[in-house]
């Protein structure tokens, strides 16, 4: 009996060493299979639930984050059934204390665990993430973070960078996510802070080799204004310039409560479409078509060209030159096949832009990803009677180009 125990112990040691060397014990991680276009506040369950989810798909969303409408096992099951029917994915409400009952349908990307935690919550969240990975390998344990303007008391850290750094290290998530609602008014412009927040997300997403998503403002609530379509577009394309693999509207269904007296989300609290529905549908269609290419890109740099600055100086070291002064954001990326990519974004949400551009290679070797189809097409001069290659950009819009390897 003692000999058997000793042999068993040796076998256990050897097996542990083998697992450590081969990595066979590493948990199966969540892998994002499409660009995430989603939202906060899912529709309430009811007799019209099928029609509501068709409406979501018709607006070119790809992901539903549940927990407000579908919040019981029965309504979550129905939510997943409809997401499967309409080719959507879902991050669902879940009781992590009962891991054997967690949804495992193909449409289920994962489970919403927590919104805006403090650093003091990180150890408990890590335990929950590990529990999800053990019970449902390959599913996402989803947690959304505060924005840069949260207080040190809310964050539980001295700085925002420290908060995110500790979060990705201590909680070990598979997707980094945050919400940030910039002001875009003549007397109040906090867009630089939004970009700073995206830069932190990008930094730690790249460090951990995970995607990042972010929520942006869609409706009036508290001190926040009701954005125009151009301001929606600006928030989304700016996120793309920093390498986001998901953009999330706040909100889809208008919540009730003192903080939301005006309503004004994509759908009202009574389920009627606001103007934001068609706006989102248009913007989402383009982003959805760009999505397969965006999912393959790795951010390498972001450049800011200011109206009163020197474009040549601002873009030094980038593959693109903007000959005419203007207001732009430029994201630069690498593709797995060695090509490079450039996302040129009109930083203005008030005016269209017509930059005259050059690249570090002939135009004949450059293609653009067509937002209407997702196919590539040769770059086209939008103003052929004007000297140089000119592009037209709607307010807040971005255009994505693929260049040969350097």
C-alpha positions in Angstrom: 0.0 0.0 0.0 2.8 2.4 0.9 4.7 1.4 -2.3 1.5 2.1 -4.4 1.1 5.5 -2.8 4.7 6.4 -3.5 4.4 5.3 -7.1 1.2 7.3 -7.4 2.9 10.4 -6.0 5.8 10.1 -8.5 3.3 9.7 -11.4 1.5 12.8 -10.2 4.8 14.8 -10.0 5.8 13.6 -13.5 2.4 14.4 -14.9 2.5 17.9 -13.4 5.9 18.5 -14.9 4.7 17.3 -18.3 1.6 19.5 -18.1 3.7 22.5 -17.1 6.1 21.9 -20.0 3.5 21.2 -22.7 1.0 23.8 -21.5 -1.7 21.2 -21.7 -3.2 22.6 -18.5 -3.6 26.0 -19.9 -7.3 27.0 -20.0 -9.1 27.3 -23.3 -9.4 31.1 -23.8 -12.2 33.1 -25.5 -11.5 33.9 -29.1 -13.5 36.7 -30.7 -14.7 35.5 -34.1 -16.2 38.8 -35.4 -16.1 42.5 -34.9 -18.3 43.4 -32.0 -21.0 46.0 -32.6 -23.1 46.0 -29.5 -24.9 48.0 -26.8 -26.0 48.4 -23.2 -29.6 47.6 -22.2 -31.2 44.8 -24.2 -34.9 44.8 -25.0 -37.3 43.5 -22.4 -38.6 40.0 -23.0 -42.2 39.7 -24.2 -44.4 38.4 -27.0 -42.6 40.6 -29.5 -39.1 39.3 -28.6 -38.5 37.7 -32.0 -39.4 40.9 -33.8 -37.1 42.9 -31.4 -34.1 40.7 -32.2 -34.8 40.9 -35.9 -34.8 44.6 -35.4 -31.4 44.5 -33.8 -29.9 42.4 -36.6 -31.5 44.7 -39.2 -29.6 47.6 -37.6 -26.4 45.7 -38.3 -25.5 44.9 -34.7 -23.4 41.8 -34.2 -23.5 41.3 -30.4 -26.1 41.7 -27.7 -25.1 42.3 -24.1 -27.8 41.1 -21.8 -28.8 41.5 -18.2 -31.4 44.2 -18.4 -34.1 42.6 -20.5 -33.1 38.9 -20.5 -32.2 38.3 -16.9 -33.7 34.9 -15.9 -32.6 31.5 -17.2 -35.8 31.3 -19.3 -35.4 34.7 -20.9 -31.7 34.1 -21.5 -32.4 30.8 -23.2 -34.9 32.7 -25.5 -32.4 35.4 -26.1 -29.8 32.9 -27.2 -32.3 31.1 -29.4 -33.0 34.4 -31.2 -29.4 35.4 -31.4 -28.7 32.1 -33.1 -31.7 32.7 -35.5 -30.5 36.1 -36.5 -26.7 35.4 -36.5 -26.0 37.5 -33.4 -23.7 36.7 -30.5 -24.6 37.4 -26.9 -22.9 38.1 -23.6 -25.6 37.0 -21.2 -26.7 37.5 -17.6 -25.5 34.5 -15.5 -25.4 33.2 -12.0 -21.7 32.3 -11.6 -22.4 30.6 -8.3 -24.0 27.8 -10.4 -21.3 27.1 -13.0 -22.9 23.9 -14.2 -25.9 25.9 -15.3 -24.1 28.5 -17.3 -25.4 28.7 -20.9 -23.2 27.0 -23.5 -25.1 27.5 -26.7 -23.1 28.5 -29.8 -24.6 32.0 -29.8 -23.3 32.5 -26.2 -20.0 34.4 -26.3 -19.9 34.5 -22.5 -21.3 36.1 -19.4 -21.5 39.6 -18.0 -19.8 39.6 -14.6 -19.3 43.2 -13.5 -19.5 46.8 -14.5 -16.9 49.4 -13.3 -15.2 47.5 -10.5 -12.7 49.1 -8.1 -9.2 47.6 -7.7 -10.3 46.1 -4.4 -12.7 43.8 -6.4 -9.9 42.4 -8.6 -9.2 39.3 -6.5 -12.8 38.2 -6.4 -13.2 38.9 -10.1 -10.1 36.8 -10.9 -11.8 33.9 -9.0 -14.9 34.4 -11.1 -12.9 34.5 -14.3 -11.1 31.3 -13.4 -14.4 29.7 -12.5 -15.9 30.5 -15.9 -12.9 29.2 -17.7 -13.1 25.9 -15.8 -16.8 25.4 -16.2 -17.2 26.8 -19.8 -13.8 26.7 -21.7 -13.7 29.2 -24.5 -16.4 31.4 -23.1 -15.9 35.1 -22.2 -16.0 36.4 -18.6 -16.9 40.0 -19.4 -16.1 42.9 -17.2 -16.3 46.6 -18.2 -14.1 49.3 -16.6 -14.4 52.9 -15.6 -13.3 55.7 -17.9 -10.3 58.0 -17.3 -12.5 60.6 -15.6 -13.4 58.3 -12.7 -12.0 59.4 -9.3 -9.1 57.7 -7.5 -11.7 56.6 -4.9 -13.7 54.9 -7.6 -10.7 53.3 -9.2 -9.0 52.2 -6.0 -5.7 53.2 -7.5 -3.7 56.5 -7.7 -3.9 56.6 -11.5 -6.0 55.3 -14.3 -3.0 53.7 -16.0 -2.3 51.8 -12.8 -5.9 50.7 -12.6 -5.9 49.2 -16.1 -2.4 47.7 -15.7 -3.4 45.9 -12.5 -6.7 44.8 -13.9 -5.3 43.0 -17.0 -2.5 41.5 -14.9 -4.5 40.5 -11.8 -7.8 39.5 -13.4 -6.4 38.1 -16.6 -9.4 38.9 -18.8 -9.8 37.9 -22.5 -11.3 41.2 -23.6 -10.5 44.7 -22.2 -13.5 47.0 -22.1 -14.4 50.5 -20.8 -17.0 53.2 -21.2 -16.2 56.9 -21.9 -18.7 59.6 -23.0 -16.9 62.6 -24.4 -18.3 66.1 -24.6 -18.5 67.6 -28.0 -19.9 71.1 -27.6 -18.5 74.5 -28.7 -17.8 75.5 -25.1 -16.9 72.0 -23.9 -14.7 69.5 -25.8 -13.3 66.5 -24.0 -12.4 64.5 -27.1 -8.7 64.5 -26.2 -9.6 62.7 -23.0 -11.5 60.1 -25.0 -8.5 59.5 -27.2 -6.2 59.3 -24.1 -8.6 56.6 -22.7 -8.4 54.7 -26.0 -4.6 54.9 -26.0 -4.5 53.2 -22.5 -6.9 50.5 -23.7 -4.8 50.0 -26.8 -1.5 49.9 -24.8 -2.6 47.1 -22.5 -4.7 45.2 -25.1 -1.5 45.0 -27.2 0.6 44.1 -24.2 -1.7 41.2 -23.3 -2.6 40.3 -27.0 -6.3 40.6 -26.4 -9.0 42.8 -28.1 -10.5 45.9 -26.6 -14.0 47.3 -26.8 -15.5 50.5 -25.6 -18.9 52.1 -24.9 -19.6 55.5 -26.3 -22.4 58.0 -25.8 -25.7 57.6 -27.8 -28.2 59.5 -25.6 -28.8 62.4 -23.2 -28.4 61.4 -19.6 -27.1 63.2 -16.5 -24.7 65.9 -17.8 -24.3 64.2 -21.2 -25.7 65.6 -24.4 -27.7 63.9 -27.2 -25.1 63.3 -30.0 -25.7 63.9 -33.7 -25.0 61.2 -36.3 -21.7 62.8 -37.1 -20.8 62.7 -33.4 -21.7 59.0 -33.2 -19.6 58.4 -36.2 -16.7 60.3 -34.7 -16.7 58.2 -31.5 -16.8 55.0 -33.5 -14.1 55.8 -36.1 -11.8 57.2 -33.4 -12.0 54.0 -31.6 -11.2 52.1 -34.8 -8.1 54.3 -35.3 -6.8 53.1 -32.0 -7.4 49.5 -32.8 -10.7 48.7 -31.1 -12.2 45.3 -32.0 -15.6 46.3 -30.6 -17.8 49.4 -30.3 -20.7 49.5 -27.9 -23.7 52.0 -27.9 -24.9 53.4 -24.6 -27.8 52.7 -24.8 -30.0 50.6 -27.1 -33.2 50.5 -25.1 -33.9 53.6 -23.1 -33.6 52.8 -19.3 -36.2 54.3 -17.0 -35.2 56.3 -13.9 -34.3 59.8 -12.7 -31.0 59.8 -14.7 -32.8 59.3 -18.0 -35.7 61.7 -18.0 -35.4 62.6 -21.7 -35.2 59.1 -23.1 -33.5 59.3 -26.4 -31.5 56.0 -26.8 -31.8 54.0 -30.0 -35.2 52.9 -28.9 -37.4 54.7 -26.4 -38.5 53.1 -23.1 -41.7 52.1 -24.9 -39.9 50.5 -27.8 -40.3 53.2 -30.5 -37.4 53.9 -32.8 -35.7 57.2 -32.3 -33.6 58.9 -35.1 -30.6 57.1 -33.6 -31.9 53.7 -35.0 -31.4 54.6 -38.6 -28.2 56.5 -37.8 -26.8 53.4 -36.1 -28.0 51.2 -38.9 -26.1 53.3 -41.5 -22.9 53.5 -39.4 -23.0 49.9 -38.4 -23.4 48.7 -41.9 -20.1 50.3 -42.9 -18.3 49.1 -39.7 -19.6 45.6 -40.2 -18.2 45.5 -43.7 -14.8 46.8 -42.5 -14.9 44.3 -39.6 -13.3 41.2 -41.1 -10.3 43.4 -42.1 -10.2 45.3 -38.8 -10.2 42.0 -36.9 -6.9 41.0 -38.6 -5.1 44.3 -37.9 -2.6 45.1 -35.1 -2.2 48.7 -34.2 1.3 50.1 -34.4 0.8 53.9 -34.0 -1.8 56.7 -33.9 -1.0 60.2 -35.3 -2.9 63.4 -34.6 -2.9 66.1 -37.2 -4.2 69.4 -35.8 -5.7 72.3 -37.9 -3.0 74.7 -36.7 -0.2 72.2 -36.9 2.3 71.0 -39.6 0.9 67.8 -41.2 4.4 66.7 -42.3 5.8 67.0 -38.8 2.7 65.3 -37.2 2.9 62.4 -39.6 6.7 61.9 -39.6 7.4 58.2 -39.7 4.0 57.2 -40.9 3.2 55.7 -44.3 0.8 58.6 -45.2 1.4 62.3 -45.9 -1.4 64.9 -45.9 -0.4 67.8 -48.0 -3.1 70.2 -47.0 -3.7 71.4 -43.4 -6.6 69.9 -41.6 -8.0 68.1 -38.6 -7.3 64.3 -38.7 -6.5 61.2 -36.8 -4.5 58.5 -38.4 -4.3 54.9 -37.2 -1.5 52.7 -38.6 -1.6 48.9 -38.5 0.1 45.7 -39.6 -1.7 42.9 -41.3 -0.7 39.2 -40.7 0.3 38.9 -44.4 2.9 41.6 -44.0 0.9 44.5 -45.5 0.3 47.7 -43.7 -3.0 49.5 -43.1 -3.9 53.1 -42.6 -7.2 54.4 -41.1 -7.6 58.0 -42.0 -10.2 59.7 -39.8 -11.8 63.1 -40.2 -11.4 64.5 -36.6 -14.0 67.1 -37.2 -17.6 66.3 -36.3 -18.9 69.6 -37.9 -17.3 69.7 -41.3 -16.5 67.4 -44.2 -12.8 67.1 -45.2 -11.0 66.9 -48.6 -7.4 66.1 -47.7 -4.8 65.9 -50.5 -2.7 62.8 -49.7 0.4 60.9 -50.6 1.6 57.5 -49.5 5.1 56.0 -49.3 4.4 53.8 -52.2 2.6 54.3 -55.6 -1.2 54.6 -55.6 -1.4 51.7 -58.0 -0.3 49.4 -55.1 -2.9 50.7 -52.6 -6.4 49.4 -52.1 -9.3 50.6 -50.0 -11.7 48.4 -48.0 -15.1 49.4 -49.4 -17.4 50.2 -46.5 -20.4 49.4 -48.8 -19.3 45.8 -49.5 -16.2 44.9 -47.5 -14.3 44.1 -50.7 -11.1 45.9 -51.7 -11.0 48.4 -54.5 -8.2 50.5 -55.9 -7.8 53.9 -54.4 -9.8 56.5 -56.3 -9.3 60.3 -56.6 -12.4 62.0 -55.4 -11.5 65.2 -57.1 -9.7 64.3 -60.4 -9.8 67.9 -61.7 -7.8 69.1 -58.7 -4.0 68.6 -58.4 -3.0 65.6 -56.3 -4.9 62.7 -54.9 -7.9 64.0 -52.9 -10.2 62.0 -50.7 -13.6 63.1 -49.3 -14.4 62.3 -45.7 -17.8 63.0 -44.1 -17.7 64.6 -40.6 -16.3 62.0 -38.2 -15.8 59.4 -40.9 -12.9 57.1 -41.4 -11.5 55.3 -44.5 -9.4 52.2 -44.4 -6.5 51.6 -46.8 -4.2 48.6 -47.3 -0.6 49.2 -48.4 2.2 46.7 -49.4 4.8 45.7 -46.9 7.6 48.2 -46.4 
